[in-house]
Amino acid sequence: MKQLMMAALGVLLFACQGHSQKPANPQESEAEFAVNKTDAQWKAQLTPLEYYILRKAGTENAGSSDLLYNKEDGTYVCAGCGTPVFESAHKFDSGTGWPSFDREIEGNVAYSIDTTYGMRRVEEHCATCGGHLGHVFEDGPRQTTGMRHCINGAALNFVPAEK
């Protein structure tokens, strides 16, 4: 009886491979966005670092972004499609090494759950093209939203405010 129970448990564990969370076709997950391009089109448009971050959910090295200490007034837009995603008025120095904001431009950022590296985090994407931007955490400035949108600088372009 014990051997039968162990065998049944083994079959059950190996049968549950978690594919229900993954699209049958990897391109299906991007089909819901207004801007859709093939992998080859993204590679041709983006720098290797932008492609790695936006299309492969990579992370740039902490402290490496030119936008980290940018203090100019303006708008941060998705480097993949130009959608405005963050305003400079909501940027703050989190001390983490990545550009941080206490809020997004509502409606322009989409969210999903990221369970890589044994953690459960809220991942942020451009709502227009699906490009990976970074993650949001609940350890931001308490005097505003309490949120810290920890964003890869290479996922963004900065558009200065007109003077």
Residue pairs with C-beta under 8 A, 6 or more apart in sequence:
23 29
29 130
30 36
30 130
32 130
33 126
33 127
33 128
33 129
33 130
34 128
34 129
35 80
35 81
35 128
35 129
35 130
36 129
37 45
37 129
39 55
42 51
42 54
42 55
42 80
43 51
45 80
46 54
46 55
46 79
46 80
47 154
49 60
49 154
50 79
50 80
50 154
50 155
52 58
53 59
53 60
53 131
53 132
53 152
53 154
53 155
54 78
54 79
54 80
54 126
54 129
54 131
54 132
54 133
54 155
55 80
55 131
55 132
56 132
57 114
57 123
57 132
58 132
58 152
59 134
59 152
60 98
60 152
60 153
60 154
61 97
62 96
62 97
62 98
63 97
64 97
64 153
65 98
65 99
65 152
65 153
65 154
66 153
67 76
67 99
67 153
67 156
67 158
68 97
68 98
68 99
68 153
69 93
70 88
70 91
70 99
70 158
71 88
72 88
72 158
72 160
72 161
73 88
73 89
73 160
73 161
74 88
74 158
74 159
74 160
74 161
75 84
75 86
75 87
75 88
75 105
75 158
75 159
75 161
76 84
76 85
76 86
76 87
76 88
76 91
76 99
76 101
76 151
76 156
76 157
76 158
76 159
77 83
77 84
77 85
77 156
77 157
77 158
77 159
78 85
78 126
78 128
78 129
78 131
78 133
78 155
78 156
78 157
79 131
79 154
79 155
79 156
79 157
80 126
80 129
80 131
80 155
81 126
81 128
81 129
81 131
82 157
83 108
83 126
83 127
83 128
83 129
84 105
84 108
84 159
85 104
85 105
85 108
85 109
85 126
85 133
85 156
86 101
86 103
86 104
86 105
86 149
86 151
86 156
87 101
87 105
88 158
88 161
90 101
90 102
90 103
90 144
91 99
91 100
91 101
92 100
92 101
92 102
92 140
92 141
93 100
94 100
94 140
94 148
94 150
96 148
96 150
98 134
98 150
98 151
98 152
98 153
99 151
99 152
99 153
99 156
100 140
100 148
100 149
100 150
100 151
101 148
101 149
101 151
102 140
102 141
102 144
102 145
102 146
102 147
102 148
102 149
103 144
103 145
103 147
103 149
104 124
104 149
107 127
108 126
108 127
108 128
109 124
109 125
109 126
109 127
109 133
109 149
110 124
110 125
110 126
110 127
110 130
111 122
111 123
111 124
111 125
111 136
112 122
112 123
112 125
113 120
113 121
113 122
113 123
114 120
114 121
114 122
114 123
114 135
115 121
121 135
121 137
122 135
122 136
122 137
123 132
123 134
123 135
124 132
124 133
124 134
124 135
124 136
124 149
124 151
125 131
125 132
125 133
126 133
126 155
131 155
132 152
132 155
133 149
133 151
133 152
133 155
133 156
134 149
134 150
134 151
134 152
134 155
135 149
135 150
136 147
136 148
136 149
136 150
137 147
137 148
137 150
138 146
138 147
138 148
139 146
139 148
140 146
140 147
140 148
140 149
141 148
